[in-house]
Amino acid sequence: MKHPVDVHVGKRVRHRRWMVGMTQQQLASRVGIKFQQIQKYETGMNRISASRLWDIADALEVPVSFFFEGLQESDGMAAFERSGLPGDILADKEALELVRSYYSMPEAQRRRLFDLARVMSDVA
């Protein structure tokens, strides 16, 4: 049975890899393992050891703590699941594409888009 923390960490690996535009094969090569192992990590099927998580964090250029963000309770339920948002908003490809597009914009445009989205959500 998959542990909720392993699933959460695996999803964070997948999301970060996707956000930086890296394939499973590329990540596996940087870490020195086969891409099938990355697949198992990303689904939570296999647990990631501390040293392997360190290597993955280095390859994805994030601190190890990144993979645990959003994990607030001992049962592994993420904070965004309690916020009224869909259960796993980061699993939605459209949401991830929106975030990637958002961060590819110049800061001034991002700020204007953010302000517009905030106003629109207040009206809704």
Backbone torsions as a table, in degrees:
resi	resn	phi	psi	omega
1	MET	NA	136.7	-179.5
2	LYS	-74.3	138.6	175.6
3	HIS	-86.5	136.3	-178.1
4	PRO	-56.2	-32.6	179.0
5	VAL	-68.7	-41.0	178.0
6	ASP	-63.1	-39.0	177.9
7	VAL	-64.9	-44.7	-179.9
8	HIS	-61.7	-48.4	-179.7
9	VAL	-61.7	-42.7	178.8
10	GLY	-61.3	-41.1	177.7
11	LYS	-63.9	-39.9	179.4
12	ARG	-66.1	-36.2	175.1
13	VAL	-62.3	-49.4	-179.0
14	ARG	-60.4	-44.7	-177.4
15	HIS	-65.1	-44.1	179.3
16	ARG	-64.9	-42.9	178.9
17	ARG	-59.3	-43.9	-179.9
18	TRP	-65.9	-40.9	-178.4
19	MET	-63.8	-34.3	179.3
20	VAL	-89.7	0.6	176.2
21	GLY	73.5	34.4	-178.2
22	MET	-105.5	139.6	176.7
23	THR	-83.3	165.8	175.8
24	GLN	-61.7	-38.0	179.5
25	GLN	-63.8	-42.6	179.5
26	GLN	-64.1	-44.4	178.6
27	LEU	-63.5	-44.5	179.6
28	ALA	-58.8	-42.4	179.6
29	SER	-63.1	-40.8	-179.7
30	ARG	-67.8	-29.6	-177.5
31	VAL	-92.5	-18.6	178.7
32	GLY	86.9	33.3	178.0
33	ILE	-133.9	177.6	177.6
34	LYS	-85.7	150.9	-176.5
35	PHE	-63.4	-26.7	178.5
36	GLN	-61.5	-32.6	178.5
37	GLN	-68.7	-38.2	176.2
38	ILE	-61.0	-42.5	177.5
39	GLN	-57.1	-45.0	-179.0
40	LYS	-66.5	-38.2	176.4
41	TYR	-63.4	-45.2	-174.5
42	GLU	-66.8	-25.7	177.8
43	THR	-90.9	-8.4	-177.3
44	GLY	81.9	6.1	179.7
45	MET	-65.5	-40.1	176.2
46	ASN	-115.9	142.8	175.8
47	ARG	-78.2	149.7	178.2
48	ILE	-99.6	124.4	177.7
49	SER	-68.4	162.5	-178.4
50	ALA	-60.2	-44.3	-178.6
51	SER	-67.9	-36.5	178.4
52	ARG	-70.0	-39.5	177.6
53	LEU	-63.0	-37.5	176.8
54	TRP	-60.2	-45.8	179.4
55	ASP	-64.7	-40.1	179.1
56	ILE	-65.6	-42.9	178.5
57	ALA	-60.6	-42.2	178.6
58	ASP	-63.1	-44.9	-179.8
59	ALA	-64.7	-34.4	-178.7
60	LEU	-93.7	1.2	176.2
61	GLU	57.0	49.3	174.5
62	VAL	-137.1	157.7	173.6
63	PRO	-71.8	155.6	179.2
64	VAL	-56.0	-35.3	-178.6
65	SER	-60.2	-23.1	178.6
66	PHE	-53.2	-39.2	-174.7
67	PHE	-71.9	-15.2	-179.7
68	PHE	-105.2	-2.9	179.4
69	GLU	-60.4	138.9	-179.8
70	GLY	89.5	-7.6	180.0
71	LEU	-95.7	103.3	-171.9
72	GLN	-108.7	-30.3	-172.1
73	GLU	-113.5	158.0	-177.4
74	SER	-63.4	-23.8	-179.5
75	ASP	-84.1	1.0	175.9
76	GLY	86.0	8.2	179.5
77	MET	-75.5	126.7	-177.6
78	ALA	-76.0	151.4	-178.6
79	ALA	-59.9	-36.9	-178.3
80	PHE	-67.7	-20.7	177.5
81	GLU	-72.6	-24.7	178.4
82	ARG	-91.8	-2.6	-172.5
83	SER	-89.5	-2.6	-176.9
84	GLY	93.8	-4.1	176.2
85	LEU	-80.8	164.6	175.7
86	PRO	-55.3	153.8	-173.7
87	GLY	-49.0	-43.4	179.7
88	ASP	-138.7	78.7	-176.4
89	ILE	-61.6	-29.9	-179.6
90	LEU	-75.2	-10.7	176.2
91	ALA	-81.8	-12.6	-179.4
92	ASP	-79.6	115.7	-178.2
93	LYS	-59.3	-35.9	179.8
94	GLU	-64.2	-41.0	178.9
95	ALA	-65.5	-41.3	178.5
96	LEU	-66.3	-38.9	178.1
97	GLU	-65.3	-38.3	177.3
98	LEU	-62.2	-44.0	179.2
99	VAL	-64.7	-43.8	179.0
100	ARG	-60.9	-45.0	179.0
101	SER	-63.4	-41.9	-179.9
102	TYR	-57.1	-47.1	-176.6
103	TYR	-78.2	-9.5	175.3
104	SER	-86.0	-9.1	179.4
105	MET	-80.7	154.7	171.3
106	PRO	-62.6	152.5	-173.3
107	GLU	-58.2	-39.6	-179.0
108	ALA	-62.5	-41.2	177.8
109	GLN	-68.2	-39.7	178.0
110	ARG	-59.5	-44.6	-178.6
111	ARG	-61.4	-43.2	179.9
112	ARG	-65.9	-41.5	178.5
113	LEU	-64.9	-40.9	178.3
114	PHE	-61.1	-46.6	178.8
115	ASP	-60.8	-42.4	178.3
116	LEU	-61.9	-45.8	-179.8
117	ALA	-62.9	-39.6	179.1
118	ARG	-63.1	-45.2	179.2
119	VAL	-62.5	-44.1	-179.6
120	MET	-63.9	-37.9	-179.6
121	SER	-71.9	-30.8	176.7
122	ASP	-67.4	-33.2	-178.2
123	VAL	-76.9	-32.0	-175.0
124	ALA	-67.3	NA	NA
